[in-house]
Amino acid sequence: MKTKTKIKNQLISQIDFRRLFDIFPYQQAKFPNKAALVSKQNVGWKKYSSDECITQINRVSAGLLNLGLKRGEKVGIMTQLGSPLWNFLDLGTQQIGGVVVPLHAQIREHEIEYILNDAEVKFLIVANREFYERVSVVRDKVLSLKKIFTFEKLPKIPSYEDLVIEPTAKHLAEFEGRKASIHEDDLATIIYTSGTTGNPKGVMLSHKNIVSNIKATISLVPINNGNRTMSFLPMSHVFERMVTYTYMAVGASVYYAERRETVAENIKEIRPHYFASVPRFLEKVYDSIIEQGNEKGKMTQKILNWAIKVGKRYDGKMGLIYFFKLKIADLLVYRRWRKALGGKVEGVIVGAAALQPHLGKLFSAAGIEIREGYGMTETSPVISFNRFEPGGVHFGTVGIPIPSVEVKIENPDENGEGMILVKGPNIMLGYHNLPERTMAKKNEEGWFKTGDVGKFVHKRFLQITGRQKDIFKTSSGKYIAPTILEQKLNASKFINTSMIVGFQKPFVTALIVPNFFQLKKWCTENDVHWTAPQFMAINPKVESLMKMVVEEINTHLKNEERIRKFHLCYEPWEVATGEMTYTLKLKRNVLLEKFEKDINKMYE
């Protein structure tokens, strides 16, 4: 018996995964999990074991084979959030040689048409009736599209349940033959990035691209098969998708939020140990903390403000006095924050946009370890990452390059700043149908040009200082990196979003969307009559307040960087209205055109 057990353990230790669809068999062999994937159903949480996941993946493959899906053909998925069914469809497509093309939920009709045609999508699975109707508008313009299914069961519309079937022995034999023919360098998925101008670009990623990224990060994140993780970001983004694959590879349980509106409620039910987030989520949590504190008495507000002040000083190093302050703050304030996030959270992985350093410090001081990373869709995505071990984090940086990925700064200036170049097995195969754009992204030595500007600080930590195409010269010849100035503005509780302006202009100005929630409270406290945002944006007292905010920021800037004038916008900038990309980056050209008259007024 001991000999058989020893042989079995040796075989298990030799099991590896080279392609994405190998991950669940790998999990089943090494970390069999009774709750590998979990989602909310009408009667409660539906749990799929590792073995059940493999069964469901095979049902998808069998259904697609019956529909005639050939190797290399494309299957599209369009949902708001992820789910176990999303994973089954993803991996079931891949293991028979299909290529998965996720579509972002906020995508507009002309972009749906472009992507479906560019990728030549053959079958498309959408979330519900709303998505089905949006796609139906352009269906006749997409010749490759044979059938549309919905995850939600609807009358007279083919559903996911109509797609999947129980595999026969013939199907299983076909699976094995196809799987054996799929190489790690083969195309696994095409992910379209919105960009800030023009049509979306289809980033082609191989199994090796993403698997190399998973394996490089597994050792950096202390997630294991005893942990619960939560997913509430769109699976159409490579960040959440790759992180989810990583959860699977270590055998952790993945719980999916029901909807975006139920994330706060679900997080208390799930009580996750880890989850991935965008900075905006943490900003909303922080705003909620401030809001709740302001509803209490003056003493409670004072204690809260003191605890926040203590937390924002956190850097991982603790003298005796600071240690005691932190313990008192934890007893009085921080433990309630952890409870609001389920009470078990150990770490939050942050990506997709820049995190305000003070938020990383504050939540980490409260025992919710925030670790920011950096990457791109084209790099599968992780390039660098702040570590969880002591000394492995510096707030205000995007961490240390991960194993197998090389990073260097091209032509650094006197401050060590230059364009960030990357090399590694995670670099994309190229842009779909755009060979010239692909070639332009690499230099003569084969380094991938990220387009981001940065430098190394504290010897090995990468810091992003701007986006090369966003950096501009004023008419006086001074270079301005708008991203850094925008981060400083957005750090104010009175500012929601901002955009710096000044290309070929005599001085720097800003478009600012106020945080109207905080502004309304300020108005109440200062006897300023509140009406609607469009009127508050031109209220002289509000303008005076914002001027004070901007002047305070200006005191920490170089003379040429100082914001001389600003314009307050009363409507939020959103993906749906076209001012932001799917990853919440500013579409600067759109905003410049939309607010052209207001910008010109600032320079009169």
C-alpha positions as CSV (number, residue, x, y, z in Angstrom):
1,M,0.0,0.0,0.0
2,K,2.8,2.4,0.9
3,T,4.5,1.6,-2.4
4,K,1.3,2.4,-4.4
5,T,0.9,5.6,-2.5
6,K,4.5,6.6,-3.1
7,I,4.2,5.9,-6.8
8,K,0.9,7.9,-7.0
9,N,2.5,10.9,-5.2
10,Q,5.5,10.8,-7.6
11,L,3.1,10.8,-10.6
12,I,1.2,13.7,-9.1
13,S,4.4,15.7,-8.5
14,Q,5.3,15.3,-12.2
15,I,1.9,16.7,-13.4
16,D,2.2,20.1,-15.0
17,F,0.1,22.4,-17.2
18,R,1.4,24.0,-20.4
19,R,-1.9,25.0,-22.0
20,L,-4.8,26.8,-20.3
21,F,-7.2,23.9,-20.6
22,D,-4.7,21.7,-18.7
23,I,-5.3,23.7,-15.5
24,F,-8.4,21.8,-14.3
25,P,-7.0,18.4,-14.8
26,Y,-3.9,19.7,-13.0
27,Q,-6.1,21.0,-10.1
28,Q,-8.0,17.7,-9.9
29,A,-4.8,15.8,-9.6
30,K,-3.0,18.0,-7.1
31,F,-5.6,20.0,-5.2
32,P,-9.0,18.4,-5.7
33,N,-11.6,21.0,-4.6
34,K,-15.2,20.4,-3.7
35,A,-15.9,24.1,-4.3
36,A,-13.6,25.0,-7.2
37,L,-16.1,27.4,-8.9
38,V,-19.1,28.9,-7.1
39,S,-21.9,31.1,-8.1
40,K,-25.2,32.4,-6.6
41,Q,-28.3,30.6,-7.7
42,N,-31.9,31.1,-6.7
43,V,-31.6,28.6,-3.9
44,G,-28.2,29.6,-2.7
45,W,-24.6,29.2,-3.7
46,K,-24.0,26.5,-6.4
47,K,-20.7,24.7,-6.0
48,Y,-18.8,22.9,-8.8
49,S,-16.1,20.5,-7.7
50,S,-12.9,20.1,-9.7
51,D,-14.3,16.9,-11.3
52,E,-17.6,18.5,-12.0
53,C,-15.8,21.4,-13.7
54,I,-14.0,19.0,-16.1
55,T,-17.4,17.3,-16.8
56,Q,-19.0,20.7,-17.7
57,I,-16.0,21.7,-19.8
58,N,-16.4,18.5,-21.8
59,R,-20.1,19.2,-22.3
60,V,-19.2,22.5,-23.9
61,S,-16.6,20.9,-26.2
62,A,-19.1,18.2,-27.3
63,G,-21.8,20.8,-28.1
64,L,-19.3,22.9,-30.1
65,L,-18.1,19.8,-32.0
66,N,-21.7,19.0,-32.9
67,L,-22.1,22.6,-34.2
68,G,-19.1,22.0,-36.4
69,L,-16.5,24.2,-34.7
70,K,-13.1,23.7,-36.4
71,R,-9.7,24.3,-35.0
72,G,-8.8,28.0,-35.1
73,E,-12.4,29.2,-35.4
74,K,-13.6,31.8,-32.9
75,V,-16.2,31.7,-30.2
76,G,-17.3,35.1,-28.6
77,I,-18.5,35.7,-25.0
78,M,-20.2,38.9,-24.0
79,T,-21.2,39.3,-20.3
80,Q,-21.0,41.9,-17.5
81,L,-19.1,39.6,-15.0
82,G,-17.6,36.2,-14.9
83,S,-19.3,32.9,-13.8
84,P,-18.5,29.2,-13.7
85,L,-20.4,28.9,-17.1
86,W,-18.0,31.6,-18.5
87,N,-15.0,29.4,-17.5
88,F,-16.6,26.2,-18.9
89,L,-17.3,27.9,-22.2
90,D,-13.7,29.4,-22.3
91,L,-11.9,26.1,-21.5
92,G,-14.3,23.9,-23.4
93,T,-13.7,26.0,-26.6
94,Q,-9.9,26.0,-26.1
95,Q,-9.4,22.3,-25.6
96,I,-10.8,21.5,-29.0
97,G,-8.7,24.2,-30.7
98,G,-11.2,27.0,-30.7
99,V,-10.2,30.6,-30.0
100,V,-12.1,32.6,-27.4
101,V,-12.9,36.3,-28.1
102,P,-14.4,38.1,-25.1
103,L,-16.4,41.3,-25.7
104,H,-16.7,44.1,-23.1
105,A,-20.1,44.7,-21.7
106,Q,-20.0,48.5,-22.4
107,I,-19.0,48.0,-26.0
108,R,-20.9,50.1,-28.5
109,E,-22.7,48.7,-31.6
110,H,-20.2,49.8,-34.2
111,E,-17.4,48.2,-32.1
112,I,-19.4,44.9,-31.7
113,E,-19.8,44.8,-35.5
114,Y,-16.0,45.6,-36.0
115,I,-14.8,42.9,-33.6
116,L,-17.1,40.1,-34.7
117,N,-16.1,40.8,-38.3
118,D,-12.4,41.3,-37.6
119,A,-12.1,38.1,-35.6
120,E,-14.6,36.2,-37.8
121,V,-16.6,35.0,-34.8
122,K,-18.6,31.9,-35.6
123,F,-20.6,31.4,-32.4
124,L,-21.5,34.0,-29.8
125,I,-22.8,33.5,-26.3
126,V,-24.2,36.6,-24.5
127,A,-25.5,37.2,-21.0
128,N,-29.1,38.1,-21.4
129,R,-31.8,39.6,-23.6
130,E,-30.3,43.1,-23.4
131,F,-27.0,41.9,-24.8
132,Y,-28.8,39.7,-27.4
133,E,-30.8,42.7,-28.7
134,R,-27.6,44.8,-28.9
135,V,-25.9,42.1,-31.0
136,S,-29.0,41.4,-33.1
137,V,-28.8,45.0,-34.5
138,V,-25.6,44.2,-36.3
139,R,-26.0,40.5,-36.9
140,D,-26.8,40.8,-40.6
141,K,-23.6,42.7,-41.1
142,V,-21.5,39.8,-39.7
143,L,-21.3,37.0,-42.3
144,S,-19.2,34.7,-40.2
145,L,-21.7,34.5,-37.3
146,K,-23.8,31.3,-37.4
147,K,-25.6,31.3,-34.1
148,I,-26.1,33.4,-30.9
149,F,-26.9,31.8,-27.6
150,T,-27.7,33.4,-24.2
151,F,-26.6,32.3,-20.7
152,E,-30.1,33.4,-19.5
153,K,-32.8,31.0,-20.6
154,L,-35.3,33.0,-22.7
155,P,-38.2,32.0,-24.9
156,K,-37.5,31.3,-28.6
157,I,-33.8,32.1,-28.2
158,P,-31.1,29.4,-28.1
159,S,-29.6,29.2,-24.6
160,Y,-26.4,27.8,-23.1
161,E,-28.3,24.7,-22.1
162,D,-29.2,24.2,-25.8
163,L,-25.5,24.4,-26.7
164,V,-24.0,21.9,-24.3
165,I,-24.6,18.1,-24.5
166,E,-23.3,15.0,-22.8
167,P,-20.2,13.8,-24.7
168,T,-20.2,10.3,-26.3
169,A,-17.2,8.0,-26.5
170,K,-16.6,9.4,-30.0
171,H,-16.6,12.9,-28.6
172,L,-14.1,12.0,-25.9
173,A,-11.8,10.4,-28.4
174,E,-12.0,13.5,-30.6
175,F,-11.2,15.7,-27.5
176,E,-8.0,13.8,-26.9
177,G,-6.9,13.9,-30.5
178,R,-7.5,17.7,-30.7
179,K,-5.8,18.4,-27.3
180,A,-2.8,16.4,-28.3
181,S,-2.4,18.5,-31.4
182,I,-2.6,21.9,-29.6
183,H,0.9,23.4,-28.9
184,E,1.6,25.9,-26.1
185,D,2.6,28.4,-28.7
186,D,-0.8,28.2,-30.4
187,L,-3.3,31.0,-30.2
188,A,-5.7,30.7,-27.2
189,T,-7.6,34.0,-27.2
190,I,-7.9,37.4,-28.9
191,I,-8.6,40.2,-26.5
192,Y,-9.7,43.6,-28.1
193,T,-8.3,46.7,-26.4
194,S,-10.4,49.8,-26.8
195,G,-7.5,52.2,-27.1
196,T,-8.2,55.9,-27.0
197,T,-8.6,56.4,-30.7
198,G,-9.7,54.4,-33.7
199,N,-10.9,50.8,-33.9
200,P,-10.1,48.3,-31.1
201,K,-7.0,46.3,-31.6
202,G,-7.1,42.5,-31.2
203,V,-4.3,41.3,-29.0
204,M,-3.4,37.7,-29.9
205,L,-2.3,35.7,-26.8
206,S,-1.0,32.1,-26.9
207,H,-1.4,29.5,-24.2
208,K,2.3,30.0,-23.4
209,N,1.9,33.8,-23.1
210,I,-0.7,33.5,-20.3
211,V,0.6,30.2,-18.7
212,S,4.1,31.8,-18.3
213,N,2.5,34.7,-16.5
214,I,0.5,32.4,-14.2
215,K,3.5,30.4,-13.3
216,A,5.6,33.5,-12.7
217,T,3.1,35.0,-10.3
218,I,2.1,31.9,-8.3
219,S,5.1,32.1,-6.1
220,L,4.6,35.8,-5.4
221,V,1.0,35.6,-4.1
222,P,0.4,33.6,-0.9
223,I,-2.9,32.1,-2.2
224,N,-3.4,28.4,-1.7
225,N,-6.0,25.6,-1.9
226,G,-7.4,26.5,1.5
227,N,-8.4,30.0,0.4
228,R,-11.6,31.5,-0.9
229,T,-11.3,34.1,-3.6
230,M,-13.9,36.4,-5.1
231,S,-14.3,37.6,-8.7
232,F,-16.3,40.7,-9.5
233,L,-14.3,42.3,-12.4
234,P,-15.2,41.6,-16.1
235,M,-13.6,38.4,-17.5
236,S,-13.3,40.3,-20.8
237,H,-10.3,42.0,-19.2
238,V,-7.1,40.0,-19.3
239,F,-6.3,41.1,-15.7
240,E,-9.2,39.3,-14.1
241,R,-9.0,36.4,-16.4
242,M,-5.4,35.7,-15.7
243,V,-5.9,36.1,-12.0
244,T,-8.8,33.6,-12.1
245,Y,-6.6,31.1,-13.9
246,T,-4.0,31.6,-11.2
247,Y,-6.7,30.9,-8.5
248,M,-7.5,27.7,-10.3
249,A,-3.9,26.6,-10.6
250,V,-3.3,26.8,-6.9
251,G,-6.6,25.0,-6.1
252,A,-8.3,28.0,-4.4
253,S,-12.1,28.3,-4.5
254,V,-13.4,31.0,-6.9
255,Y,-16.7,32.7,-5.9
256,Y,-18.4,35.0,-8.4
257,A,-20.4,38.1,-7.5
258,E,-24.0,38.0,-8.7
259,R,-24.0,41.5,-10.2
260,R,-22.0,44.7,-9.9
261,E,-24.8,46.1,-7.6
262,T,-24.4,43.2,-5.2
263,V,-20.6,43.2,-4.7
264,A,-20.8,44.7,-1.2
265,E,-23.5,42.2,-0.1
266,N,-21.7,39.2,-1.7
267,I,-18.4,40.0,-0.2
268,K,-19.9,39.7,3.3
269,E,-21.5,36.4,2.3
270,I,-18.4,34.9,0.7
271,R,-15.8,36.2,3.2
272,P,-12.9,35.9,0.7
273,H,-9.3,35.8,1.6
274,Y,-8.2,37.4,-1.6
275,F,-9.7,39.3,-4.6
276,A,-8.5,41.4,-7.5
277,S,-9.7,45.0,-7.8
278,V,-9.3,48.2,-9.7
279,P,-8.4,51.3,-7.7
280,R,-11.9,52.8,-8.2
281,F,-13.4,50.0,-6.0
282,L,-11.0,50.9,-3.1
283,E,-11.8,54.6,-3.7
284,K,-15.5,53.9,-3.3
285,V,-14.9,51.8,-0.1
286,Y,-12.9,54.8,1.3
287,D,-15.7,57.2,0.4
288,S,-18.2,55.0,2.1
289,I,-16.0,54.9,5.2
290,I,-15.9,58.7,5.3
291,E,-19.6,59.0,4.6
292,Q,-20.5,56.7,7.5
293,G,-18.1,58.5,9.8
294,N,-19.7,61.8,9.0
295,E,-23.1,60.5,9.9
296,K,-21.9,59.8,13.5
297,G,-21.1,62.3,16.3
298,K,-18.1,64.6,16.4
299,M,-16.1,62.3,18.7
300,T,-16.5,59.4,16.2
301,Q,-15.4,61.7,13.4
302,K,-12.3,62.7,15.3
303,I,-11.4,59.1,16.0
304,L,-11.9,58.2,12.4
305,N,-9.9,61.1,11.1
306,W,-7.1,60.2,13.6
307,A,-7.1,56.6,12.5
308,I,-7.0,57.6,8.8
309,K,-4.1,59.9,9.5
310,V,-2.2,57.1,11.3
311,G,-2.9,54.7,8.4
312,K,-1.7,57.0,5.7
313,R,1.7,57.0,7.4
314,Y,2.1,53.3,7.1
315,D,5.1,52.0,5.2
316,G,5.6,48.5,6.6
317,K,8.2,49.6,9.1
318,M,7.0,50.1,12.7
319,G,8.6,51.8,15.6
320,L,7.2,51.1,19.1
321,I,5.1,54.3,19.3
322,Y,3.6,53.8,15.8
323,F,3.0,50.1,16.6
324,F,0.8,51.1,19.6
325,K,-1.0,53.8,17.6
326,L,-1.8,51.2,15.0
327,K,-3.1,48.8,17.6
328,I,-5.4,51.4,19.1
329,A,-6.6,52.5,15.6
330,D,-7.3,48.8,14.8
331,L,-9.3,48.3,18.0
332,L,-11.3,51.5,17.4
333,V,-11.7,51.6,13.6
334,Y,-9.9,49.2,11.3
335,R,-11.5,45.9,12.5
336,R,-14.8,47.3,11.3
337,W,-13.4,47.9,7.8
338,R,-12.2,44.3,7.7
339,K,-15.7,43.1,8.8
340,A,-17.3,45.1,6.0
341,L,-15.1,43.2,3.6
342,G,-16.1,39.8,5.1
343,G,-13.7,39.7,8.0
344,K,-11.3,37.2,6.4
345,V,-9.6,39.3,3.7
346,E,-5.8,39.0,3.7
347,G,-4.8,40.6,0.4
348,V,-6.1,42.6,-2.5
349,I,-4.4,42.5,-5.9
350,V,-4.8,45.9,-7.7
351,G,-4.3,46.6,-11.4
352,A,-5.7,48.2,-14.6
353,A,-5.1,51.8,-13.4
354,A,-2.9,53.8,-11.0
355,L,-3.6,53.4,-7.3
356,Q,-3.3,56.5,-5.0
357,P,-0.5,55.6,-2.7
358,H,-2.3,56.8,0.4
359,L,-5.1,54.3,-0.1
360,G,-2.6,51.4,-0.4
361,K,-0.9,52.5,2.9
362,L,-4.2,53.1,4.7
363,F,-5.8,49.7,3.9
364,S,-2.6,47.9,4.5
365,A,-2.3,49.5,7.9
366,A,-5.8,48.2,8.5
367,G,-4.7,44.6,7.9
368,I,-6.0,44.5,4.3
369,E,-2.7,44.1,2.4
370,I,-2.9,46.0,-0.9
371,R,-0.5,45.0,-3.6
372,E,-0.4,47.0,-6.8
373,G,1.0,45.6,-10.1
374,Y,1.5,46.8,-13.6
375,G,0.8,45.2,-17.0
376,M,-0.9,45.4,-20.3
377,T,-3.1,43.2,-22.4
378,E,-0.1,42.8,-24.8
379,T,2.0,41.3,-21.9
380,S,-0.6,38.7,-20.7
381,P,-0.8,41.0,-18.5
382,V,1.6,41.2,-15.5
383,I,5.0,42.9,-15.9
384,S,5.8,43.9,-12.3
385,F,4.2,43.4,-8.9
386,N,4.6,44.5,-5.3
387,R,5.3,41.5,-3.2
388,F,3.6,40.3,0.0
389,E,6.8,39.3,1.8
390,P,8.6,41.9,4.1
391,G,10.4,44.5,2.1
392,G,8.7,43.6,-1.1
393,V,6.3,46.6,-1.3
394,H,6.8,50.3,-1.9
395,F,3.6,52.2,-2.2
396,G,3.6,54.6,-5.2
397,T,5.4,52.0,-7.3
398,V,4.1,49.1,-9.4
399,G,6.6,46.7,-7.7
400,I,9.4,44.5,-8.9
401,P,9.5,42.8,-12.4
402,I,8.2,39.2,-12.1
403,P,10.3,36.2,-12.8
404,S,10.9,35.5,-16.5
405,V,10.1,39.1,-17.5
406,E,12.9,41.5,-18.2
407,V,12.4,45.3,-17.9
408,K,14.7,48.1,-18.9
409,I,14.4,51.8,-19.3
410,E,15.1,53.1,-22.8
411,N,17.5,56.1,-23.1
412,P,17.0,57.3,-19.5
413,D,17.3,61.0,-18.8
414,E,19.1,62.6,-15.8
415,N,16.3,61.4,-13.5
416,G,16.5,57.8,-14.8
417,E,13.2,58.2,-16.7
418,G,12.5,56.8,-20.1
419,M,10.2,54.5,-22.0
420,I,9.7,51.1,-20.4
421,L,10.8,48.1,-22.5
422,V,9.9,44.5,-21.8
423,K,11.0,41.1,-22.9
424,G,9.7,37.7,-21.9
425,P,7.5,34.7,-22.8
426,N,4.4,36.8,-21.9
427,I,4.7,39.1,-24.9
428,M,1.8,38.8,-27.3
429,L,1.9,37.0,-30.7
430,G,0.8,40.3,-32.3
431,Y,-2.2,42.4,-33.2
432,H,-4.8,40.5,-35.2
433,N,-4.8,41.6,-38.9
434,L,-2.4,44.5,-38.1
435,P,1.2,43.3,-38.9
436,E,2.5,46.8,-39.3
437,R,1.2,47.9,-35.8
438,T,2.7,44.7,-34.4
439,M,6.1,45.4,-35.9
440,A,6.0,49.0,-34.6
441,K,5.7,47.7,-31.0
442,K,9.2,46.2,-31.0
443,N,12.6,47.8,-31.3
444,E,15.6,46.4,-33.3
445,E,16.7,44.2,-30.4
446,G,13.2,42.6,-29.9
447,W,12.2,44.6,-26.8
448,F,8.5,45.3,-26.6
449,K,7.7,49.0,-26.4
450,T,5.1,49.6,-23.7
451,G,4.6,53.3,-24.5
452,D,4.7,54.0,-20.7
453,V,7.4,56.2,-19.2
454,G,8.9,55.2,-15.9
455,K,12.0,54.7,-13.8
456,F,13.4,52.4,-11.1
457,V,13.3,53.6,-7.6
458,H,14.6,52.0,-4.3
459,K,17.0,50.1,-6.6
460,R,14.5,47.6,-8.1
461,F,10.9,49.0,-7.8
462,L,9.4,50.2,-11.1
463,Q,7.5,53.5,-11.0
464,I,5.2,54.7,-13.8
465,T,5.6,58.4,-14.4
466,G,3.4,58.9,-17.5
467,R,2.3,57.6,-20.9
468,Q,4.7,58.6,-23.7
469,K,1.9,59.6,-26.1
470,D,0.3,61.7,-23.3
471,I,3.4,63.7,-22.4
472,F,3.3,67.1,-24.1
473,K,5.2,70.3,-24.5
474,T,3.7,73.7,-23.5
475,S,4.3,76.5,-25.9
476,S,7.3,77.5,-23.7
477,G,8.9,74.2,-24.5
478,K,8.4,72.6,-21.1
479,Y,7.5,68.9,-20.9
480,I,4.5,68.0,-18.8
481,A,3.5,64.4,-17.7
482,P,-0.3,64.8,-17.2
483,T,-0.9,61.5,-15.5
484,I,1.1,62.5,-12.4
485,L,-0.7,65.8,-12.1
486,E,-4.0,64.1,-12.5
487,Q,-3.2,61.6,-9.8
488,K,-2.4,64.5,-7.4
489,L,-5.8,66.2,-8.3
490,N,-7.7,62.9,-8.0
491,A,-6.3,62.3,-4.5
492,S,-8.5,65.2,-3.2
493,K,-11.8,64.1,-1.7
494,F,-13.5,66.9,-3.6
495,I,-12.3,65.6,-7.0
496,N,-13.7,62.5,-8.8
497,T,-11.8,62.7,-12.1
498,S,-9.6,65.2,-13.9
499,M,-7.7,65.7,-17.1
500,I,-4.7,68.0,-17.6
501,V,-4.6,70.2,-20.7
502,G,-1.7,72.3,-22.1
503,F,-0.3,70.9,-25.4
504,Q,1.2,73.9,-27.2
505,K,-0.5,76.2,-24.7
506,P,1.3,78.9,-22.6
507,F,0.4,77.2,-19.3
508,V,-1.3,74.1,-17.8
509,T,-5.0,73.9,-17.1
510,A,-7.4,71.2,-16.0
511,L,-10.9,69.8,-16.6
512,I,-12.2,68.6,-13.3
513,V,-15.3,66.5,-12.4
514,P,-16.0,67.2,-8.7
515,N,-17.0,64.5,-6.2
516,F,-20.5,65.8,-5.9
517,F,-21.2,63.6,-2.9
518,Q,-18.4,65.2,-0.9
519,L,-19.2,68.6,-2.4
520,K,-22.8,68.4,-1.2
521,K,-21.7,67.7,2.4
522,W,-19.3,70.6,2.3
523,C,-22.1,72.8,1.1
524,T,-24.3,71.7,4.0
525,E,-21.6,72.3,6.5
526,N,-20.8,75.8,5.1
527,D,-24.4,77.0,4.5
528,V,-24.1,76.9,0.7
529,H,-27.4,76.3,-0.9
530,W,-27.3,73.0,-2.8
531,T,-29.2,72.6,-6.1
532,A,-28.1,70.4,-9.0
533,P,-24.6,69.5,-10.2
534,Q,-24.8,71.7,-13.3
535,F,-25.5,74.7,-11.2
536,M,-23.1,73.9,-8.4
537,A,-20.3,73.6,-11.0
538,I,-20.7,77.3,-11.7
539,N,-21.4,78.4,-8.1
540,P,-18.8,81.0,-7.0
541,K,-18.4,79.5,-3.5
542,V,-17.7,76.1,-5.0
543,E,-15.3,77.6,-7.5
544,S,-13.5,79.2,-4.5
545,L,-13.3,75.9,-2.7
546,M,-11.8,74.1,-5.8
547,K,-9.4,77.0,-6.3
548,M,-8.1,76.4,-2.7
549,V,-7.8,72.6,-3.5
550,V,-5.8,73.3,-6.7
551,E,-3.6,76.0,-5.1
552,E,-2.7,73.5,-2.3
553,I,-1.6,71.0,-5.0
554,N,0.3,73.7,-6.9
555,T,2.5,74.4,-3.9
556,H,4.1,71.0,-4.4
557,L,4.6,71.4,-8.1
558,K,7.3,72.9,-10.3
559,N,6.5,76.3,-11.7
560,E,5.8,75.0,-15.3
561,E,3.5,72.2,-13.9
562,R,1.3,74.5,-11.9
563,I,-2.4,74.4,-12.8
564,R,-3.3,78.1,-13.6
565,K,-7.0,77.6,-14.5
566,F,-9.6,74.9,-14.4
567,H,-13.1,74.1,-15.6
568,L,-15.6,72.2,-13.5
569,C,-17.6,69.6,-15.4
570,Y,-21.0,68.5,-14.0
571,E,-21.5,65.2,-15.7
572,P,-19.3,62.1,-14.9
573,W,-17.0,60.7,-17.5
574,E,-17.9,57.1,-18.2
575,V,-17.2,54.1,-20.5
576,A,-20.8,54.1,-21.7
577,T,-20.7,57.8,-22.8
578,G,-17.4,57.4,-24.5
579,E,-15.0,59.5,-22.4
580,M,-13.2,56.5,-20.9
581,T,-11.8,53.2,-22.2
582,Y,-12.9,49.8,-20.8
583,T,-10.0,49.9,-18.4
584,L,-11.0,53.4,-17.2
585,K,-8.3,55.4,-18.9
586,L,-9.2,58.8,-20.3
587,K,-10.0,59.2,-23.9
588,R,-8.2,62.5,-24.2
589,N,-9.0,63.3,-27.8
590,V,-12.7,62.8,-27.0
591,L,-12.6,65.0,-24.0
592,L,-10.6,67.7,-25.8
593,E,-13.2,67.8,-28.5
594,K,-16.2,67.7,-26.2
595,F,-14.9,70.6,-24.0
596,E,-13.1,72.5,-26.8
597,K,-15.1,75.8,-26.0
598,D,-14.5,75.5,-22.3
599,I,-10.8,74.9,-22.8
600,N,-10.5,77.8,-25.2
601,K,-12.1,80.1,-22.6
602,M,-9.4,79.2,-20.1
603,Y,-6.8,80.5,-22.5
604,E,-8.6,83.7,-23.6
